[in-house]
Amino acid sequence: MRSDARVQTDPLRGGVAPSTTHLSREVLDLSEYIKNPTHSLVDRLESYEDIMSIEVGDTPLTRMRNVERETGLRQLFIKFEGGNPSGTQKDRIAFAQCLDALRRGFNTITIATCGNFGAAMAQSAFLAGLKCILYIPETYHTDRIEEMTSYGADVIRYPGSYEDNVYYSQNQAKAYKWYDANPGGKNANLQISAYAEIAYEIYDVLRDAPKIVAAPVSNGTMLAGIYRGFVTLFRRGRTSRIPIMVAGSSYRKNPIVESFRLGYDSCIDLEESKITETKINEPLINWHSFDGDEALYAIKKSNGYAANVTDERMMRYAKNLREKEGLQVLPASTAGLIALMNMHKTEPLHSDRFVAIITGRK
């Protein structure tokens, strides 16, 4: 592969097996079946869907009673995506796209990542028998590279911003005929549909839509997907309403939040030179949000809200959830919850049901 980027050494060369101790024997057996080309494609796809059923989704929706007591916001639920295999919601789109790649006959899949998506994609590609090539900005601080390479992924530290890495990954996919799993591309609808499952799972527990769903936003794909899921449920007559969508992101470093704050109808790009990453805000920051228009539409159409959140507040809320509710969470994932609390502090919310999406940390 032609590239000027630096490639992380891959410990799988020479036939060394990846570390799969946290995967069940059942999942590993299904993976071996999928990787055997003598089996029919239909049976291999069915086996991969079985892995998805075992590993992905059906994450807990838990009432945060201690936080309720502290804040006065009643019936606050956390949808804890830390129950997914990589500890994040990214597994939902990683597995969905690997299934699509397998179905369409691709043998290599690629994305740019800040860390969590790469970890999810590396595992899901390993189980599908796909080669995985991941691009990470060389200045980013992710500590999940060893995890990615343990599943056989090639990790390339490419210069520039996250967006630069996305564009490079997309161009490489086009040149070498790899499956492009990056946000904002041809497969954006597949990603949004995968995230719609979060709405269906919330409905399965509450039996109606909550008043508000709050989520952290970066590219905006998850928030857009949850909104689409609830719109579908409402149109089918399953829910009595579509929830208000609330977004939170790093302070003045996300186009979705800034576009909402400035009253724009479409998502603007930010000035790249003013976007600085930290170890806390990396999962959230962008100068360009690839699914920003869809997320901004969901916020505005639902009469929603978006807020900037500082690193310090995200760290504080993560600590609070650990101490009050026993949850080990990624600080950046508390951004949506903080935005919801901003609303409640400004004007106390009437008793109803409220859901915040939170990501775990492994």
ZALUM-27878 format. One line per 3 residues: their letters; for each residue x, y, z of C-alpha. Coordinates in nm, 3 decimals, decimal comma. Last residue first. Layout:
a) X Y Z  ...;
This chain:
krg) -1,304 -0,026 2,887  -1,488 0,304 2,895  -1,862 0,334 2,872;
tii) -2,079 0,558 2,658  -2,381 0,749 2,784  -2,707 0,834 2,607;
avf) -2,940 1,046 2,821  -3,309 0,966 2,859  -3,583 1,178 3,019;
rds) -3,931 1,073 3,129  -4,181 1,323 3,265  -4,205 1,558 3,562;
hlp) -4,181 1,918 3,448  -3,838 2,054 3,358  -3,695 2,331 3,578;
etk) -3,604 2,637 3,368  -3,238 2,734 3,341  -3,120 2,448 3,564;
hmn) -3,326 2,190 3,378  -3,202 2,310 3,040  -2,840 2,301 3,159;
mla) -2,905 1,954 3,298  -3,000 1,836 2,949  -2,680 1,988 2,808;
ilg) -2,484 1,806 3,080  -2,650 1,477 2,985  -2,555 1,535 2,622;
ats) -2,191 1,607 2,711  -2,161 1,302 2,940  -2,011 1,095 2,659;
apl) -1,694 1,305 2,662  -1,615 1,176 3,014  -1,617 0,810 2,903;
vql) -1,811 0,627 3,170  -1,749 0,393 3,462  -2,094 0,370 3,622;
gek) -2,141 0,309 3,995  -2,447 0,537 4,021  -2,344 0,815 4,261;
erl) -1,963 0,783 4,263  -1,908 0,680 3,901  -2,182 0,908 3,774;
nka) -2,030 1,198 3,971  -1,681 1,130 3,838  -1,811 1,134 3,481;
yrm) -2,001 1,455 3,560  -1,686 1,624 3,692  -1,473 1,517 3,396;
mre) -1,735 1,646 3,154  -1,760 1,971 3,350  -1,384 2,027 3,335;
dtv) -1,365 1,947 2,965  -1,614 2,227 2,897  -1,960 2,182 2,746;
naa) -2,125 2,374 2,463  -2,501 2,331 2,437  -2,769 2,217 2,195;
ygn) -3,149 2,231 2,223  -3,454 2,074 2,071  -3,775 2,193 1,911;
skk) -3,801 1,847 1,751  -3,745 1,983 1,400  -3,453 2,197 1,522;
iay) -3,263 1,915 1,689  -3,333 1,659 1,417  -3,238 1,905 1,141;
lae) -2,912 1,982 1,321  -2,835 1,610 1,335  -2,908 1,555 0,966;
dgd) -2,708 1,862 0,866  -2,415 1,756 1,084  -2,370 1,413 0,932;
fsh) -2,008 1,478 0,836  -1,945 1,734 1,110  -1,667 1,966 0,988;
wni) -1,430 2,153 1,222  -1,466 1,861 1,455  -1,435 1,789 1,826;
lpe) -1,633 1,525 2,015  -1,427 1,206 2,067  -1,112 1,418 2,117;
nik) -1,260 1,628 2,401  -1,100 1,461 2,704  -0,748 1,384 2,578;
tet) -0,737 1,733 2,438  -0,788 1,853 2,084  -0,757 2,203 1,948;
iks) -0,993 2,346 1,688  -0,913 2,714 1,625  -0,699 2,647 1,317;
eel) -0,985 2,456 1,154  -1,223 2,751 1,147  -1,564 2,594 1,188;
dic) -1,780 2,444 0,915  -2,148 2,534 0,901  -2,440 2,299 0,955;
sdy) -2,761 2,406 0,788  -3,058 2,601 0,926  -2,838 2,845 1,117;
glr) -2,945 3,002 1,447  -2,599 3,088 1,582  -2,632 2,845 1,875;
fse) -2,762 2,573 1,644  -2,468 2,615 1,406  -2,227 2,618 1,700;
vip) -2,371 2,299 1,845  -2,359 2,116 1,513  -2,019 2,258 1,412;
nkr) -1,835 2,131 1,722  -1,540 2,299 1,891  -1,709 2,589 2,069;
yss) -1,695 2,403 2,405  -1,696 2,031 2,339  -2,037 1,881 2,265;
gav) -2,393 1,850 2,386  -2,710 1,769 2,196  -3,078 1,760 2,295;
mip) -3,352 1,600 2,086  -3,712 1,656 2,195  -3,889 1,322 2,174;
irs) -4,138 1,226 1,902  -4,485 1,167 2,044  -4,759 0,918 2,131;
trg) -4,548 0,620 2,034  -4,625 0,299 1,843  -4,848 0,457 1,580;
rrf) -4,627 0,350 1,291  -4,549 0,714 1,222  -4,437 0,759 1,582;
ltv) -4,210 0,455 1,573  -4,047 0,573 1,249  -3,996 0,924 1,389;
fgr) -3,844 0,763 1,698  -3,590 0,573 1,490  -3,508 0,877 1,280;
yig) -3,433 1,075 1,596  -3,205 0,800 1,726  -3,023 0,792 1,392;
alm) -2,971 1,168 1,375  -2,834 1,167 1,731  -2,598 0,880 1,645;
tgn) -2,474 1,034 1,322  -2,401 1,382 1,460  -2,038 1,397 1,348;
svp) -1,939 1,477 1,706  -2,247 1,482 1,924  -2,318 1,374 2,283;
aav) -2,679 1,267 2,339  -2,996 1,382 2,514  -3,338 1,226 2,451;
ikp) -3,629 1,429 2,586  -3,997 1,363 2,665  -3,948 0,989 2,647;
adr) -4,107 0,791 2,362  -4,349 0,518 2,463  -4,339 0,159 2,587;
lvd) -4,060 0,259 2,830  -3,856 -0,060 2,794  -3,911 -0,159 2,429;
yie) -3,927 0,211 2,337  -3,570 0,264 2,455  -3,463 -0,039 2,250;
yai) -3,636 0,094 1,938  -3,468 0,434 1,981  -3,125 0,271 2,014;
eay) -3,199 0,065 1,702  -3,211 0,393 1,508  -2,832 0,391 1,544;
asi) -2,805 0,115 1,286  -3,036 0,307 1,051  -2,812 0,615 1,077;
qln) -2,507 0,405 0,993  -2,677 0,244 0,693  -2,792 0,585 0,574;
ank) -2,433 0,713 0,587  -2,310 0,430 0,363  -2,229 0,639 0,058;
ggp) -2,016 0,872 0,266  -2,083 1,110 0,554  -1,915 0,893 0,813;
nad) -1,636 0,657 0,704  -1,708 0,290 0,634  -1,547 0,287 0,288;
ywk) -1,521 -0,075 0,171  -1,192 -0,111 -0,015  -1,157 -0,077 -0,391;
yak) -0,788 0,021 -0,379  -0,819 0,375 -0,518  -1,167 0,445 -0,381;
aqn) -1,083 0,315 -0,037  -0,758 0,511 -0,038  -0,949 0,828 -0,126;
qsy) -1,198 0,770 0,156  -0,918 0,704 0,405  -0,745 1,025 0,299;
yvn) -1,069 1,224 0,334  -1,134 1,078 0,678  -0,775 1,142 0,788;
dey) -0,794 1,506 0,683  -1,122 1,534 0,877  -0,953 1,398 1,190;
sgp) -0,689 1,666 1,149  -0,347 1,647 0,990  -0,081 1,381 0,951;
yri) -0,163 1,006 0,931  -0,093 0,757 1,208  -0,177 0,431 1,030;
vda) -0,315 0,135 1,223  -0,329 -0,194 1,032  -0,592 -0,407 1,205;
gys) -0,510 -0,763 1,312  -0,735 -0,786 1,616  -0,447 -0,721 1,856;
tme) -0,368 -0,417 1,639  -0,689 -0,245 1,746  -0,640 -0,321 2,117;
eir) -0,283 -0,193 2,104  -0,413 0,124 1,942  -0,671 0,189 2,215;
dth) -0,485 0,455 2,416  -0,593 0,742 2,194  -0,386 1,060 2,230;
yte) -0,423 1,225 1,890  -0,129 1,402 1,723  -0,081 1,140 1,448;
piy) -0,443 1,164 1,338  -0,568 0,803 1,323  -0,628 0,601 1,007;
lic) -0,752 0,243 1,036  -0,716 -0,042 0,787  -0,916 -0,360 0,856;
klg) -0,885 -0,685 0,660  -1,212 -0,873 0,681  -1,268 -1,217 0,836;
alf) -1,604 -1,115 0,980  -1,491 -1,159 1,342  -1,176 -0,961 1,272;
asq) -1,379 -0,686 1,103  -1,604 -0,652 1,409  -1,304 -0,633 1,640;
ama) -1,108 -0,377 1,439  -1,421 -0,172 1,370  -1,509 -0,135 1,737;
agf) -1,154 -0,037 1,834  -1,138 0,205 1,542  -1,470 0,363 1,633;
ngc) -1,339 0,422 1,986  -1,005 0,575 1,887  -1,019 0,909 1,705;
tai) -1,098 0,724 1,384  -1,055 0,721 1,009  -1,216 0,424 0,841;
tit) -1,131 0,124 0,622  -1,268 -0,216 0,522  -1,096 -0,488 0,321;
nfg) -1,226 -0,815 0,168  -1,536 -0,677 -0,002  -1,794 -0,921 -0,142;
rrl) -2,114 -0,720 -0,102  -2,252 -0,932 0,182  -1,924 -0,918 0,373;
adl) -1,909 -0,540 0,337  -2,270 -0,507 0,453  -2,206 -0,726 0,757;
cqa) -1,891 -0,524 0,829  -2,102 -0,210 0,802  -2,360 -0,326 1,055;
fai) -2,088 -0,450 1,291  -1,910 -0,112 1,291  -2,236 0,085 1,308;
rdk) -2,364 -0,073 1,630  -2,016 -0,124 1,772  -1,973 0,255 1,778;
qtg) -2,214 0,278 2,072  -1,920 0,223 2,304  -1,769 -0,032 2,544;
spn) -1,595 -0,224 2,265  -1,828 -0,524 2,312  -2,144 -0,318 2,377;
gge) -2,256 -0,283 2,739  -2,088 0,058 2,763  -2,383 0,191 2,566;
fki) -2,560 0,282 2,888  -2,900 0,434 2,810  -2,931 0,643 3,126;
flq) -3,277 0,721 3,258  -3,399 1,028 3,445  -3,745 0,981 3,591;
rlg) -3,742 1,295 3,807  -3,505 1,589 3,771  -3,456 1,721 4,125;
ter) -3,081 1,739 4,073  -2,933 1,540 4,363  -3,228 1,309 4,417;
evn) -3,253 1,242 4,044  -2,878 1,169 4,030  -2,930 0,907 4,300;
rmr) -3,230 0,763 4,118  -3,058 0,722 3,782  -3,306 0,490 3,611;
tlp) -3,135 0,234 3,392  -3,171 0,151 3,025  -2,930 -0,138 2,971;
tdg) -2,782 -0,223 2,631  -2,988 -0,445 2,402  -2,724 -0,377 2,138;
vei) -2,437 -0,585 2,003  -2,280 -0,913 2,117  -2,518 -1,207 2,084;
smi) -2,746 -1,068 1,813  -2,445 -0,934 1,623  -2,277 -1,273 1,642;
dey) -2,595 -1,435 1,506  -2,595 -1,181 1,223  -2,244 -1,300 1,142;
sel) -2,367 -1,659 1,131  -2,652 -1,563 0,898  -2,405 -1,387 0,671;
rdv) -2,189 -1,699 0,658  -2,492 -1,918 0,584  -2,604 -1,694 0,296;
lsh) -2,248 -1,670 0,164  -2,231 -2,047 0,135  -1,951 -2,224 0,318;
tpn) -1,629 -2,305 0,132  -1,504 -1,954 0,207  -1,437 -2,040 0,574;
kiy) -1,408 -1,708 0,758  -1,774 -1,711 0,859  -1,741 -2,056 1,020;
esl) -1,437 -1,942 1,219  -1,635 -1,640 1,336  -1,923 -1,860 1,453;
dlv) -1,679 -2,067 1,657  -1,529 -1,749 1,808  -1,875 -1,622 1,902;
ers) -1,971 -1,951 2,071  -1,638 -1,971 2,255  -1,714 -1,634 2,405;
lht) -1,501 -1,328 2,336  -1,317 -1,171 2,631  -1,009 -1,388 2,575;
tsp) -0,975 -1,277 2,216  -0,612 -1,163 2,211  -0,507 -1,207 1,852;
avg) -0,325 -1,518 1,728  0,036 -1,488 1,609  0,059 -1,610 1,250;
grl) 0,386 -1,445 1,151  0,242 -1,095 1,136  -0,024 -1,051 1,404;
pdt) 0,187 -0,808 1,607  0,123 -0,527 1,355  0,372 -0,245 1,390;
qvr) 0,191 0,088 1,369  0,227 0,241 1,025  0,365 0,591 0,976;
ads) 0,211 0,781 0,688  0,376 0,839 0,351  0,147 0,582 0,192;
rm) 0,143 0,340 -0,100  0,000 0,000 0,000;
